[in-house]
């Protein structure tokens, strides 16, 4: 049912006109009548990589906060269904290259200023200007005028020529290529509106953000906590049923889990590897374990010797992939809280396929792995080189990466080691600075429910070189061309067939090595009501009470 509902939404978009229906808060998971609406929920968090600016946040630590502080044109319920938020209507022309948008007139930011059409167009343009160095810059690459804003020295307040404001509640968007999913994409937080106060001092704003979402910012004590309070002026479909959310920042998942058990923390959206086989029978907590949309991969950058995007590099990546025993790791290390990957898209998303050509490269075969490695050695000898795999030590990944290393060692008989980086924030900084000289852990939590969201942001040329989430700087014109072709498809089904062709290219090059799909797992303290983890692998914070 979930799959067909999502398909229906995207198909309606491709048909030319989007008229997303509003849903009342009553459609979300309800809490017990005895639950308190004036309780503040404490939740597991990690220190954000950057200050809290929507277009400069593309990781989980900041993302979980941003999604509560800001509301875009469109929002998603816990099941991934899209609903209008600030948008009153989004209407496409016949070929999905122009969209006329009307916003509701009664929305305000938490500082009392109005949300207008320019709140969107100026924010999107700021994100698109290369000199503003926003991590989500590439999300705006399909809007007319984007290329003009990529030149060095472009003024920070330059505007995208494809955005045209008619009045306070109407604006239009012209794209450089058709996009059947554009009205879904704008539900991603990078497309959030910004108040005028942002432009006076973006850095200061990021420390004390002003949004228009169901919560408003209260305080941020770095490396300790981020506190949000209910926004009583919020106008959307997902109002908070609690008084606020306090994110406690942890560097150790086991410590957070112990706090859940003791009742010192209310909810967390992960489970430490030490508890994966026992948490569902743990009577001190409420356990959650259901299939999710998050994929875990390993990226080995082409800048590492012997791993270029050439024949030798492809053979070595394929050998590494075939040397990892996914089935065994999922069962023995993850305790069955994951599913071995067979493509680049989650089973929870339309477009997923178990029958992609070339997906045998994701299946464990030690002898085939050694054969591929030897073929690479015939091109350029590995010699006494050493492969290291980095991960953030504060995320409970040690046992998993130890298992990866042991599996690779046993199959290939080479020197492999882990490279633990203290925090997720530090790991992301090294990745974004391109200073990390090893393979590294990567994971992707979808921003909107579409196959496109697993491919374009992570592997397109426009998202490479620091302009997006293509952390391995992979560039393949044939792959890019298929993405463009899929975006112009007349139906979701046709688009998904083309996306699968694009995936088959990825299976040859392996810019990232898919390992497993993470189940949505988590825990809540006893007494917490309405605990649920949604399509985006995050708790449905607004509906949690106690």
Secondary structure, DSSP 8 states (H G I E B T S, - for coil): -HHHHHHHHHHHHHTTEE------GGGS----TTS-TT-EEEEEE---SS-S-GGG--SHHHHHHHHHH---SEEE-TTS-EEESSEEEEEE-TTSSEEEEEE-TT-B-TTS-B--HHHHHHHHHHHH-GGG--TTGGGGTTBTTTGGG-STT--TT---TTEEEEETTEEEEEBSS--TTHHHHTTSGGG----THHHH-HHHHHHS----SSEEEEEEETTTEEEEEE-TT--SS---SSSEEEEEE-S-HHHHHHHHHHTS--EES---GGGTTTGGG-TTEEEEEEEEEEEEEEE--TTSTT-SSSHHHHHHHHHHHHTS-HHHHHHHTSTT-EEE-SSSS-TTSTT--S--TTGGGGS--HHHHHHHHHHHHHHS--TT-EEEEEEEGGGT-HHHHHHHHHHHHHHH--EEEEEEES-HHHHHHHHHTT---SEEEEEE--SSSSTHHHHHHHH-GGGTTTTSS-TT----HHHHHHHHHHHT-SSHHHHHHHHHHHHHHHHHH-SSEEEEEEEEEEEEETT-BS--B-TTSSB-GGG-B-
